[in-house]
Amino acid sequence: MAAATREMHAIRLSRIHVHVAEAMGLLGTIQLALRHPKNTGATADRMRLLAQQLETWLGRVGPATAKLCELGWNPEEDTE
């Protein structure tokens, strides 16, 4: 764990490029995981922040995309 932490710290300023469709999929996956009642703690808190940042970024695409992102928090909007 300590070695992985050092590696992640060393590369912390690197960036990745994500396409809009990939960001939507990532947001939806995070939203689904965060709705699990046992998904709590520091990691869940960090992922909630990441999801909110993704939702804000994706919301700039347009109002329909913003609405779709918002719906991901509501289990009643899930589809099969």
ZIKA-V811697 format. One record per residue. N is the residue number from 1. D_FIRST is the distance of its C-alpha to the first C-alpha in Angstrom with 1 decimal. Layout:
n->(N	N)
d_first->(D_FIRST	D_FIRST)
//
This chain:
n->(1	2	3	4	5	6	7	8	9	10	11	12	13	14	15	16	17	18	19	20	21	22	23	24	25	26	27	28	29	30	31	32	33	34	35	36	37	38	39	40	41	42	43	44	45	46	47	48	49	50	51	52	53	54	55	56	57	58	59	60	61	62	63	64	65	66	67	68	69	70	71	72	73	74	75	76	77	78	79	80)
d_first->(0.0	3.8	5.5	5.2	6.1	8.7	9.9	10.6	12.2	14.3	15.7	16.2	19.9	20.3	22.2	22.8	26.2	26.9	30.4	32.0	32.1	28.4	27.7	30.1	28.3	24.9	26.6	28.3	25.2	23.3	26.6	26.9	23.4	24.0	27.3	25.7	26.4	23.2	21.1	20.6	18.3	16.4	15.2	18.8	20.2	18.4	19.6	23.0	23.2	22.3	24.9	27.5	27.0	27.5	30.5	32.0	31.5	32.9	35.7	37.1	38.0	40.8	41.9	41.7	38.0	37.3	39.0	37.1	33.7	35.0	36.1	32.6	31.9	34.9	34.6	38.4	38.1	36.0	37.7	37.4)
//
